[in-house]
Amino acid sequence: MKNKLIDAIVAGIEEKKGQNITVLDLRGIGDTITQYLVICEGNTPIQVNAIQDSVWDEVHKRTGEKPVSTDGTRNCLWVAMDYVDVAVHVFVPEARTFYDIDNLWEDAVMVKG
């Protein structure tokens, strides 16, 4: 497990009071574009944006890494950050329920959640 990167991501989420944090290990599933998923929630689009900023800052401070891409910052209902081996998804609760991304990867090993 990429402990240092995942630990930094989770710390960034927790810094802004992100909730329902789930870390999924996808390495045992074929044809995935990442090794881990980190999924969490913020109560409002403002909190989702704050969580995204905090993750960016914490990861950069601890590892020097920056996301390859970040998407969803216009409306902040669902922000996705790509750290190549780790993908981060920050949702408002309604979007997380609607897209049900957690259950799309039900074959994954839950590392935290």
N, CA, C and O atoms as a printed pandas DataFrame, in Angstrom:
     atom_number atom_name residue_name chain_id  residue_number  x_coord  y_coord  z_coord
0              1         N          MET        A               1    0.842   -1.186    0.000
1              2        CA          MET        A               1    0.000    0.000    0.000
2              3         C          MET        A               1    0.880    1.240    0.000
3              4         O          MET        A               1    1.928    1.261    0.646
4              5         N          LYS        A               2    0.468    2.251   -0.707
5              6        CA          LYS        A               2    1.209    3.505   -0.765
6              7         C          LYS        A               2    0.866    4.328    0.470
7              8         O          LYS        A               2    0.195    5.356    0.376
8              9         N          ASN        A               3    1.330    3.870    1.622
9             10        CA          ASN        A               3    0.930    4.464    2.900
10            11         C          ASN        A               3    1.139    5.965    2.971
11            12         O          ASN        A               3    0.248    6.690    3.413
12            13         N          LYS        A               4    2.285    6.441    2.550
13            14        CA          LYS        A               4    2.602    7.856    2.695
14            15         C          LYS        A               4    1.608    8.732    1.925
15            16         O          LYS        A               4    1.116    9.726    2.460
16            17         N          LEU        A               5    1.317    8.372    0.690
17            18        CA          LEU        A               5    0.382    9.138   -0.128
18            19         C          LEU        A               5   -1.040    9.030    0.426
19            20         O          LEU        A               5   -1.723   10.042    0.585
20            21         N          ILE        A               6   -1.478    7.827    0.714
21            22        CA          ILE        A               6   -2.837    7.645    1.229
22            23         C          ILE        A               6   -2.987    8.316    2.590
23            24         O          ILE        A               6   -4.011    8.942    2.863
24            25         N          ASP        A               7   -1.987    8.190    3.436
25            26        CA          ASP        A               7   -2.038    8.858    4.743
26            27         C          ASP        A               7   -2.160   10.365    4.584
27            28         O          ASP        A               7   -2.907   11.008    5.322
28            29         N          ALA        A               8   -1.435   10.933    3.631
29            30        CA          ALA        A               8   -1.507   12.383    3.388
30            31         C          ALA        A               8   -2.886   12.776    2.870
31            32         O          ALA        A               8   -3.433   13.802    3.276
32            33         N          ILE        A               9   -3.447   11.973    1.984
33            34        CA          ILE        A               9   -4.785   12.242    1.452
34            35         C          ILE        A               9   -5.815   12.211    2.575
35            36         O          ILE        A               9   -6.630   13.125    2.698
36            37         N          VAL        A              10   -5.780   11.171    3.388
37            38        CA          VAL        A              10   -6.732   11.037    4.492
38            39         C          VAL        A              10   -6.551   12.183    5.489
39            40         O          VAL        A              10   -7.537   12.716    5.998
40            41         N          ALA        A              11   -5.318   12.564    5.771
41            42        CA          ALA        A              11   -5.072   13.696    6.685
42            43         C          ALA        A              11   -5.669   14.983    6.125
43            44         O          ALA        A              11   -6.253   15.770    6.870
44            45         N          GLY        A              12   -5.529   15.203    4.824
45            46        CA          GLY        A              12   -6.114   16.377    4.187
46            47         C          GLY        A              12   -7.629   16.387    4.291
47            48         O          GLY        A              12   -8.240   17.432    4.510
48            49         N          ILE        A              13   -8.231   15.209    4.130
49            50        CA          ILE        A              13   -9.687   15.087    4.259
50            51         C          ILE        A              13  -10.108   15.382    5.701
51            52         O          ILE        A              13  -11.032   16.157    5.947
52            53         N          GLU        A              14   -9.426   14.764    6.624
53            54        CA          GLU        A              14   -9.776   14.940    8.033
54            55         C          GLU        A              14   -9.556   16.372    8.508
55            56         O          GLU        A              14  -10.281   16.855    9.377
56            57         N          GLU        A              15   -8.571   17.047    7.950
57            58        CA          GLU        A              15   -8.289   18.438    8.326
58            59         C          GLU        A              15   -9.508   19.332    8.110
59            60         O          GLU        A              15   -9.727   20.279    8.866
60            61         N          LYS        A              16  -10.295   19.036    7.087
61            62        CA          LYS        A              16  -11.487   19.834    6.774
62            63         C          LYS        A              16  -12.772   19.108    7.132
63            64         O          LYS        A              16  -13.840   19.405    6.597
64            65         N          LYS        A              17  -12.653   18.146    8.050
65            66        CA          LYS        A              17  -13.817   17.439    8.602
66            67         C          LYS        A              17  -14.601   16.651    7.559
67            68         O          LYS        A              17  -15.822   16.532    7.655
68            69         N          GLY        A              18  -13.892   16.110    6.556
69            70        CA          GLY        A              18  -14.534   15.223    5.597
70            71         C          GLY        A              18  -15.064   13.993    6.319
71            72         O          GLY        A              18  -14.503   13.569    7.329
72            73         N          GLN        A              19  -16.138   13.427    5.803
73            74        CA          GLN        A              19  -16.803   12.321    6.476
74            75         C          GLN        A              19  -16.880   11.091    5.593
75            76         O          GLN        A              19  -16.655   11.144    4.384
76            77         N          ASN        A              20  -17.208    9.976    6.244
77            78        CA          ASN        A              20  -17.429    8.695    5.547
78            79         C          ASN        A              20  -16.278    8.360    4.603
79            80         O          ASN        A              20  -16.488    8.086    3.421
80            81         N          ILE        A              21  -15.071    8.387    5.138
81            82        CA          ILE        A              21  -13.870    8.116    4.343
82            83         C          ILE        A              21  -13.758    6.618    4.102
83            84         O          ILE        A              21  -13.821    5.817    5.035
84            85         N          THR        A              22  -13.591    6.256    2.842
85            86        CA          THR        A              22  -13.400    4.866    2.447
86            87         C          THR        A              22  -12.150    4.789    1.577
87            88         O          THR        A              22  -11.966    5.601    0.670
88            89         N          VAL        A              23  -11.289    3.807    1.860
89            90        CA          VAL        A              23  -10.120    3.546    1.023
90            91         C          VAL        A              23  -10.280    2.137    0.480
91            92         O          VAL        A              23  -10.412    1.179    1.243
92            93         N          LEU        A              24  -10.268    2.015   -0.838
93            94        CA          LEU        A              24  -10.426    0.721   -1.497
94            95         C          LEU        A              24   -9.144    0.343   -2.231
95            96         O          LEU        A              24   -8.572    1.155   -2.958
96            97         N          ASP        A              25   -8.703   -0.890   -2.036
97            98        CA          ASP        A              25   -7.532   -1.437   -2.711
98            99         C          ASP        A              25   -8.013   -2.182   -3.957
99           100         O          ASP        A              25   -8.684   -3.209   -3.855
100          101         N          LEU        A              26   -7.668   -1.658   -5.125
101          102        CA          LEU        A              26   -8.129   -2.233   -6.397
102          103         C          LEU        A              26   -7.088   -3.129   -7.058
103          104         O          LEU        A              26   -7.322   -3.635   -8.155
104          105         N          ARG        A              27   -5.952   -3.332   -6.416
105          106        CA          ARG        A              27   -4.854   -4.063   -7.068
106          107         C          ARG        A              27   -5.228   -5.486   -7.450
107          108         O          ARG        A              27   -4.654   -6.037   -8.389
108          109         N          GLY        A              28   -6.174   -6.093   -6.749
109          110        CA          GLY        A              28   -6.570   -7.462   -7.067
110          111         C          GLY        A              28   -7.612   -7.565   -8.172
111          112         O          GLY        A              28   -8.050   -8.662   -8.520
112          113         N          ILE        A              29   -8.006   -6.423   -8.723
113          114        CA          ILE        A              29   -9.018   -6.393   -9.778
114          115         C          ILE        A              29   -8.326   -6.043  -11.091
115          116         O          ILE        A              29   -7.588   -5.061  -11.156
116          117         N          GLY        A              30   -8.551   -6.823  -12.118
117          118        CA          GLY        A              30   -7.911   -6.571  -13.408
118          119         C          GLY        A              30   -8.459   -5.348  -14.118
119          120         O          GLY        A              30   -9.606   -4.954  -13.908
120          121         N          ASP        A              31   -7.637   -4.759  -14.954
121          122        CA          ASP        A              31   -8.023   -3.642  -15.830
122          123         C          ASP        A              31   -8.553   -2.412  -15.099
123          124         O          ASP        A              31   -9.524   -1.800  -15.543
124          125         N          THR        A              32   -7.931   -2.050  -13.994
125          126        CA          THR        A              32   -8.295   -0.800  -13.334
126          127         C          THR        A              32   -7.270    0.262  -13.707
127          128         O          THR        A              32   -6.122   -0.053  -14.020
128          129         N          ILE        A              33   -7.685    1.505  -13.673
129          130        CA          ILE        A              33   -6.780    2.579  -14.072
130          131         C          ILE        A              33   -6.015    3.160  -12.884
131          132         O          ILE        A              33   -5.195    4.062  -13.054
132          133         N          THR        A              34   -6.280    2.650  -11.691
133          134        CA          THR        A              34   -5.595    3.105  -10.491
134          135         C          THR        A              34   -5.479    1.936   -9.523
135          136         O          THR        A              34   -6.157    0.921   -9.687
136          137         N          GLN        A              35   -4.631    2.074   -8.526
137          138        CA          GLN        A              35   -4.461    0.999   -7.546
138          139         C          GLN        A              35   -5.357    1.169   -6.318
139          140         O          GLN        A              35   -5.772    0.183   -5.708
140          141         N          TYR        A              36   -5.650    2.407   -5.961
141          142        CA          TYR        A              36   -6.464    2.693   -4.785
142          143         C          TYR        A              36   -7.477    3.780   -5.097
143          144         O          TYR        A              36   -7.226    4.661   -5.919
144          145         N          LEU        A              37   -8.626    3.709   -4.430
145          146        CA          LEU        A              37   -9.625    4.774   -4.445
146          147         C          LEU        A              37   -9.803    5.275   -3.026
147          148         O          LEU        A              37   -9.930    4.486   -2.089
148          149         N          VAL        A              38   -9.813    6.581   -2.874
149          150        CA          VAL        A              38  -10.151    7.197   -1.598
150          151         C          VAL        A              38  -11.425    7.996   -1.867
151          152         O          VAL        A              38  -11.448    8.872   -2.731
152          153         N          ILE        A              39  -12.475    7.688   -1.126
153          154        CA          ILE        A              39  -13.782    8.304   -1.334
154          155         C          ILE        A              39  -14.227    8.926   -0.015
155          156         O          ILE        A              39  -14.077    8.329    1.051
156          157         N          CYS        A              40  -14.779   10.140   -0.106
157          158        CA          CYS        A              40  -15.273   10.792    1.108
158          159         C          CYS        A              40  -16.366   11.781    0.745
159          160         O          CYS        A              40  -16.718   11.951   -0.422
160          161         N          GLU        A              41  -16.896   12.435    1.785
161          162        CA          GLU        A              41  -17.972   13.404    1.607
162          163         C          GLU        A              41  -17.673   14.697    2.344
163          164         O          GLU        A              41  -17.016   14.718    3.384
164          165         N          GLY        A              42  -18.181   15.771    1.764
165          166        CA          GLY        A              42  -18.293   17.050    2.425
166          167         C          GLY        A              42  -19.757   17.432    2.388
167          168         O          GLY        A              42  -20.452   17.083    1.434
168          169         N          ASN        A              43  -20.244   18.130    3.387
169          170        CA          ASN        A              43  -21.681   18.422    3.485
170          171         C          ASN        A              43  -22.199   19.387    2.430
171          172         O          ASN        A              43  -23.375   19.337    2.067
172          173         N          THR        A              44  -21.334   20.266    1.935
173          174        CA          THR        A              44  -21.735   21.290    0.966
174          175         C          THR        A              44  -20.672   21.410   -0.115
175          176         O          THR        A              44  -19.546   20.949    0.075
176          177         N          PRO        A              45  -21.009   22.021   -1.247
177          178        CA          PRO        A              45  -19.980   22.262   -2.263
178          179         C          PRO        A              45  -18.793   23.073   -1.726
179          180         O          PRO        A              45  -17.658   22.854   -2.148
180          181         N          ILE        A              46  -19.042   23.995   -0.811
181          182        CA          ILE        A              46  -17.945   24.775   -0.224
182          183         C          ILE        A              46  -17.008   23.867    0.564
183          184         O          ILE        A              46  -15.789   24.014    0.480
184          185         N          GLN        A              47  -17.564   22.929    1.329
185          186        CA          GLN        A              47  -16.718   22.010    2.079
186          187         C          GLN        A              47  -15.993   21.050    1.147
187          188         O          GLN        A              47  -14.830   20.726    1.385
188          189         N          VAL        A              48  -16.654   20.591    0.093
189          190        CA          VAL        A              48  -15.994   19.723   -0.887
190          191         C          VAL        A              48  -14.781   20.434   -1.475
191          192         O          VAL        A              48  -13.713   19.836   -1.612
192          193         N          ASN        A              49  -14.941   21.698   -1.821
193          194        CA          ASN        A              49  -13.825   22.466   -2.361
194          195         C          ASN        A              49  -12.711   22.613   -1.328
195          196         O          ASN        A              49  -11.532   22.493   -1.661
196          197         N          ALA        A              50  -13.083   22.873   -0.077
197          198        CA          ALA        A              50  -12.085   23.009    0.986
198          199         C          ALA        A              50  -11.329   21.698    1.198
199          200         O          ALA        A              50  -10.117   21.711    1.410
200          201         N          ILE        A              51  -12.033   20.570    1.143
201          202        CA          ILE        A              51  -11.390   19.262    1.277
202          203         C          ILE        A              51  -10.404   19.048    0.130
203          204         O          ILE        A              51   -9.278   18.606    0.353
204          205         N          GLN        A              52  -10.821   19.357   -1.085
205          206        CA          GLN        A              52   -9.942   19.209   -2.246
206          207         C          GLN        A              52   -8.678   20.047   -2.081
207          208         O          GLN        A              52   -7.575   19.567   -2.343
208          209         N          ASP        A              53   -8.834   21.293   -1.651
209          210        CA          ASP        A              53   -7.674   22.162   -1.418
210          211         C          ASP        A              53   -6.770   21.590   -0.331
211          212         O          ASP        A              53   -5.546   21.611   -0.461
212          213         N          SER        A              54   -7.367   21.084    0.731
213          214        CA          SER        A              54   -6.605   20.537    1.840
214          215         C          SER        A              54   -5.832   19.284    1.425
215          216         O          SER        A              54   -4.675   19.111    1.806
216          217         N          VAL        A              55   -6.473   18.414    0.646
217          218        CA          VAL        A              55   -5.786   17.220    0.142
218          219         C          VAL        A              55   -4.599   17.646   -0.711
219          220         O          VAL        A              55   -3.495   17.128   -0.543
220          221         N          TRP        A              56   -4.819   18.590   -1.626
221          222        CA          TRP        A              56   -3.729   19.076   -2.493
222          223         C          TRP        A              56   -2.571   19.560   -1.628
223          224         O          TRP        A              56   -1.426   19.163   -1.844
224          225         N          ASP        A              57   -2.864   20.418   -0.650
225          226        CA          ASP        A              57   -1.821   21.000    0.198
226          227         C          ASP        A              57   -1.098   19.946    1.029
227          228         O          ASP        A              57    0.131   19.941    1.101
228          229         N          GLU        A              58   -1.854   19.063    1.649
229          230        CA          GLU        A              58   -1.259   18.053    2.537
230          231         C          GLU        A              58   -0.388   17.067    1.763
231          232         O          GLU        A              58    0.704   16.715    2.207
232          233         N          VAL        A              59   -0.875   16.623    0.606
233          234        CA          VAL        A              59   -0.084   15.695   -0.210
234          235         C          VAL        A              59    1.191   16.378   -0.698
235          236         O          VAL        A              59    2.271   15.789   -0.650
236          237         N          HIS        A              60    1.066   17.600   -1.160
237          238        CA          HIS        A              60    2.253   18.314   -1.655
238          239         C          HIS        A              60    3.268   18.533   -0.526
239          240         O          HIS        A              60    4.472   18.374   -0.729
240          241         N          LYS        A              61    2.779   18.896    0.648
241          242        CA          LYS        A              61    3.658   19.142    1.797
242          243         C          LYS        A              61    4.379   17.862    2.218
243          244         O          LYS        A              61    5.579   17.889    2.494
244          245         N          ARG        A              62    3.662   16.749    2.269
245          246        CA          ARG        A              62    4.237   15.498    2.784
246          247         C          ARG        A              62    5.025   14.699    1.754
247          248         O          ARG        A              62    5.990   14.018    2.100
248          249         N          THR        A              63    4.615   14.779    0.479
249          250        CA          THR        A              63    5.227   13.910   -0.535
250          251         C          THR        A              63    5.847   14.661   -1.700
251          252         O          THR        A              63    6.642   14.092   -2.448
252          253         N          GLY        A              64    5.499   15.918   -1.865
253          254        CA          GLY        A              64    5.964   16.679   -3.026
254          255         C          GLY        A              64    5.153   16.406   -4.281
255          256         O          GLY        A              64    5.399   17.020   -5.319
256          257         N          GLU        A              65    4.197   15.500   -4.205
257          258        CA          GLU        A              65    3.387   15.149   -5.379
258          259         C          GLU        A              65    2.246   16.137   -5.581
259          260         O          GLU        A              65    1.750   16.756   -4.640
260          261         N          LYS        A              66    1.852   16.258   -6.843
261          262        CA          LYS        A              66    0.678   17.038   -7.233
262          263         C          LYS        A              66   -0.216   16.119   -8.052
263          264         O          LYS        A              66    0.277   15.194   -8.698
264          265         N          PRO        A              67   -1.520   16.360   -8.035
265          266        CA          PRO        A              67   -2.383   15.507   -8.864
266          267         C          PRO        A              67   -2.106   15.738  -10.339
267          268         O          PRO        A              67   -1.809   16.854  -10.764
268          269         N          VAL        A              68   -2.208   14.662  -11.113
269          270        CA          VAL        A              68   -2.061   14.753  -12.561
270          271         C          VAL        A              68   -3.203   15.575  -13.139
271          272         O          VAL        A              68   -3.023   16.342  -14.085
272          273         N          SER        A              69   -4.385   15.396  -12.548
273          274        CA          SER        A              69   -5.543   16.183  -12.966
274          275         C          SER        A              69   -6.539   16.259  -11.817
275          276         O          SER        A              69   -6.564   15.409  -10.927
276          277         N          THR        A              70   -7.354   17.300  -11.864
277          278        CA          THR        A              70   -8.449   17.492  -10.914
278          279         C          THR        A              70   -9.648   17.942  -11.725
279          280         O          THR        A              70   -9.532   18.825  -12.576
280          281         N          ASP        A              71  -10.791   17.346  -11.470
281          282        CA          ASP        A              71  -11.994   17.683  -12.216
282          283         C          ASP        A              71  -13.162   17.870  -11.252
283          284         O          ASP        A              71  -13.215   17.228  -10.202
284          285         N          GLY        A              72  -14.089   18.741  -11.607
285          286        CA          GLY        A              72  -15.303   18.935  -10.836
286          287         C          GLY        A              72  -15.288   20.161   -9.951
287          288         O          GLY        A              72  -16.218   20.365   -9.171
288          289         N          THR        A              73  -14.261   20.980  -10.051
289          290        CA          THR        A              73  -14.149   22.132   -9.157
290          291         C          THR        A              73  -15.073   23.288   -9.531
291          292         O          THR        A              73  -15.173   24.260   -8.783
292          293         N          ARG        A              74  -15.739   23.200  -10.663
293          294        CA          ARG        A              74  -16.675   24.280  -11.028
294          295         C          ARG        A              74  -17.904   24.294  -10.143
295          296         O          ARG        A              74  -18.336   25.350   -9.680
296          297         N          ASN        A              75  -18.477   23.095   -9.905
297          298        CA          ASN        A              75  -19.676   23.056   -9.055
298          299         C          ASN        A              75  -19.436   22.367   -7.719
299          300         O          ASN        A              75  -20.246   22.499   -6.801
300          301         N          CYS        A              76  -18.345   21.643   -7.599
301          302        CA          CYS        A              76  -17.926   20.977   -6.350
302          303         C          CYS        A              76  -18.991   20.053   -5.762
303          304         O          CYS        A              76  -19.110   19.935   -4.543
304          305         N          LEU        A              77  -19.758   19.404   -6.623
305          306        CA          LEU        A              77  -20.667   18.365   -6.156
306          307         C          LEU        A              77  -19.940   17.022   -6.105
307          308         O          LEU        A              77  -20.255   16.160   -5.283
308          309         N          TRP        A              78  -18.964   16.861   -6.997
309          310        CA          TRP        A              78  -18.117   15.673   -7.055
310          311         C          TRP        A              78  -16.788   16.121   -7.635
311          312         O          TRP        A              78  -16.706   16.469   -8.812
312          313         N          VAL        A              79  -15.760   16.113   -6.822
313          314        CA          VAL        A              79  -14.419   16.483   -7.272
314          315         C          VAL        A              79  -13.582   15.210   -7.321
315          316         O          VAL        A              79  -13.551   14.440   -6.361
316          317         N          ALA        A              80  -12.907   14.997   -8.443
317          318        CA          ALA        A              80  -12.022   13.848   -8.611
318          319         C          ALA        A              80  -10.593   14.348   -8.781
319          320         O          ALA        A              80  -10.326   15.259   -9.564
320          321         N          MET        A              81   -9.685   13.740   -8.037
321          322        CA          MET        A              81   -8.262   14.076   -8.109
322          323         C          MET        A              81   -7.502   12.807   -8.490
323          324         O          MET        A              81   -7.723   11.745   -7.907
324          325         N          ASP        A              82   -6.613   12.923   -9.463
325          326        CA          ASP        A              82   -5.874   11.771   -9.965
326          327         C          ASP        A              82   -4.409   11.869   -9.563
327          328         O          ASP        A              82   -3.674   12.726  -10.052
328          329         N          TYR        A              83   -3.998   10.982   -8.668
329          330        CA          TYR        A              83   -2.591   10.874   -8.277
330          331         C          TYR        A              83   -1.972    9.622   -8.895
331          332         O          TYR        A              83   -1.084    9.023   -8.289
332          333         N          VAL        A              84   -2.406    9.221  -10.055
333          334        CA          VAL        A              84   -1.986    8.060  -10.844
334          335         C          VAL        A              84   -2.338    6.753  -10.129
335          336         O          VAL        A              84   -3.276    6.068  -10.536
336          337         N          ASP        A              85   -1.608    6.399   -9.078
337          338        CA          ASP        A              85   -1.878    5.144   -8.375
338          339         C          ASP        A              85   -3.008    5.268   -7.364
339          340         O          ASP        A              85   -3.506    4.262   -6.859
340          341         N          VAL        A              86   -3.413    6.501   -7.065
341          342        CA          VAL        A              86   -4.499    6.740   -6.116
342          343         C          VAL        A              86   -5.439    7.781   -6.713
343          344         O          VAL        A              86   -5.011    8.867   -7.104
344          345         N          ALA        A              87   -6.727    7.439   -6.778
345          346        CA          ALA        A              87   -7.745    8.388   -7.219
346          347         C          ALA        A              87   -8.564    8.805   -5.997
347          348         O          ALA        A              87   -8.945    7.974   -5.172
348          349         N          VAL        A              88   -8.824   10.103   -5.900
349          350        CA          VAL        A              88   -9.571   10.653   -4.770
350          351         C          VAL        A              88  -10.893   11.194   -5.302
351          352         O          VAL        A              88  -10.920   11.927   -6.291
352          353         N          HIS        A              89  -11.986   10.828   -4.643
353          354        CA          HIS        A              89  -13.311   11.313   -5.010
354          355         C          HIS        A              89  -13.943   11.955   -3.784
355          356         O          HIS        A              89  -14.115   11.311   -2.749
356          357         N          VAL        A              90  -14.284   13.230   -3.913
357          358        CA          VAL        A              90  -14.910   13.974   -2.828
358          359         C          VAL        A              90  -16.303   14.378   -3.302
359          360         O          VAL        A              90  -16.444   15.095   -4.294
360          361         N          PHE        A              91  -17.324   13.920   -2.595
361          362        CA          PHE        A              91  -18.715   14.129   -2.993
362          363         C          PHE        A              91  -19.478   14.947   -1.958
363          364         O          PHE        A              91  -19.103   14.988   -0.786
364          365         N          VAL        A              92  -20.557   15.600   -2.404
365          366        CA          VAL        A              92  -21.614   15.965   -1.469
366          367         C          VAL        A              92  -22.424   14.680   -1.288
367          368         O          VAL        A              92  -22.443   13.845   -2.193
368          369         N          PRO        A              93  -23.094   14.498   -0.142
369          370        CA          PRO        A              93  -23.771   13.223    0.124
370          371         C          PRO        A              93  -24.755   12.780   -0.969
371          372         O          PRO        A              93  -24.806   11.599   -1.315
372          373         N          GLU        A              94  -25.533   13.724   -1.509
373          374        CA          GLU        A              94  -26.529   13.354   -2.534
374          375         C          GLU        A              94  -25.851   12.795   -3.785
375          376         O          GLU        A              94  -26.351   11.839   -4.378
376          377         N          ALA        A              95  -24.736   13.369   -4.191
377          378        CA          ALA        A              95  -24.024   12.887   -5.380
378          379         C          ALA        A              95  -23.408   11.520   -5.112
379          380         O          ALA        A              95  -23.423   10.650   -5.982
380          381         N          ARG        A              96  -22.869   11.327   -3.916
381          382        CA          ARG        A              96  -22.283   10.021   -3.592
382          383         C          ARG        A              96  -23.346    8.934   -3.639
383          384         O          ARG        A              96  -23.104    7.845   -4.160
384          385         N          THR        A              97  -24.514    9.226   -3.098
385          386        CA          THR        A              97  -25.614    8.264   -3.133
386          387         C          THR        A              97  -26.056    8.004   -4.568
387          388         O          THR        A              97  -26.264    6.855   -4.958
388          389         N          PHE        A              98  -26.200    9.064   -5.351
389          390        CA          PHE        A              98  -26.673    8.934   -6.724
390          391         C          PHE        A              98  -25.713    8.100   -7.577
391          392         O          PHE        A              98  -26.151    7.180   -8.268
392          393         N          TYR        A              99  -24.423    8.404   -7.538
393          394        CA          TYR        A              99  -23.445    7.709   -8.382
394          395         C          TYR        A              99  -23.030    6.358   -7.804
395          396         O          TYR        A              99  -22.564    5.491   -8.543
396          397         N          ASP        A             100  -23.190    6.167   -6.504
397          398        CA          ASP        A             100  -22.963    4.879   -5.843
398          399         C          ASP        A             100  -21.623    4.257   -6.231
399          400         O          ASP        A             100  -21.530    3.052   -6.465
400          401         N          ILE        A             101  -20.586    5.096   -6.295
401          402        CA          ILE        A             101  -19.267    4.636   -6.735
402          403         C          ILE        A             101  -18.693    3.569   -5.805
403          404         O          ILE        A             101  -17.945    2.700   -6.252
404          405         N          ASP        A             102  -19.034    3.626   -4.519
405          406        CA          ASP        A             102  -18.528    2.628   -3.572
406          407         C          ASP        A             102  -18.913    1.213   -4.009
407          408         O          ASP        A             102  -18.095    0.295   -3.946
408          409         N          ASN        A             103  -20.156    1.043   -4.450
409          410        CA          ASN        A             103  -20.628   -0.281   -4.838
410          411         C          ASN        A             103  -20.182   -0.711   -6.223
411          412         O          ASN        A             103  -20.261   -1.893   -6.555
412          413         N          LEU        A             104  -19.714    0.228   -7.038
413          414        CA          LEU        A             104  -19.156   -0.162   -8.337
414          415         C          LEU        A             104  -17.913   -1.022   -8.149
415          416         O          LEU        A             104  -17.575   -1.843   -9.002
416          417         N          TRP        A             105  -17.239   -0.825   -7.025
417          418        CA          TRP        A             105  -15.990   -1.533   -6.728
418          419         C          TRP        A             105  -16.179   -2.493   -5.565
419          420         O          TRP        A             105  -15.290   -2.622   -4.723
420          421         N          GLU        A             106  -17.326   -3.171   -5.502
421          422        CA          GLU        A             106  -17.609   -4.053   -4.378
422          423         C          GLU        A             106  -16.643   -5.222   -4.276
423          424         O          GLU        A             106  -16.547   -5.842   -3.217
424          425         N          ASP        A             107  -15.916   -5.543   -5.361
425          426        CA          ASP        A             107  -14.926   -6.626   -5.334
426          427         C          ASP        A             107  -13.596   -6.166   -4.735
427          428         O          ASP        A             107  -12.714   -6.985   -4.477
428          429         N          ALA        A             108  -13.453   -4.869   -4.517
429          430        CA          ALA        A             108  -12.202   -4.340   -3.971
430          431         C          ALA        A             108  -12.084   -4.668   -2.485
431          432         O          ALA        A             108  -13.073   -4.912   -1.794
432          433         N          VAL        A             109  -10.845   -4.663   -2.027
433          434        CA          VAL        A             109  -10.578   -4.864   -0.593
434          435         C          VAL        A             109  -10.689   -3.508    0.097
435          436         O          VAL        A             109  -10.032   -2.547   -0.302
436          437         N          MET        A             110  -11.526   -3.435    1.135
437          438        CA          MET        A             110  -11.670   -2.187    1.866
438          439         C          MET        A             110  -10.523   -2.084    2.865
439          440         O          MET        A             110  -10.385   -2.919    3.759
440          441         N          VAL        A             111   -9.710   -1.056    2.701
441          442        CA          VAL        A             111   -8.570   -0.825    3.585
442          443         C          VAL        A             111   -9.007    0.009    4.781
443          444         O          VAL        A             111   -8.563   -0.218    5.906
444          445         N          LYS        A             112   -9.874    0.968    4.526
445          446        CA          LYS        A             112  -10.405    1.845    5.581
446          447         C          LYS        A             112  -11.830    2.183    5.197
447          448         O          LYS        A             112  -12.133    2.427    4.030
448          449         N          GLY        A             113  -12.697    2.195    6.187
449          450        CA          GLY        A             113  -14.064    2.589    5.890
450          451         C          GLY        A             113  -15.049    2.127    6.903
451          452         O          GLY        A             113  -16.243    2.395    6.770
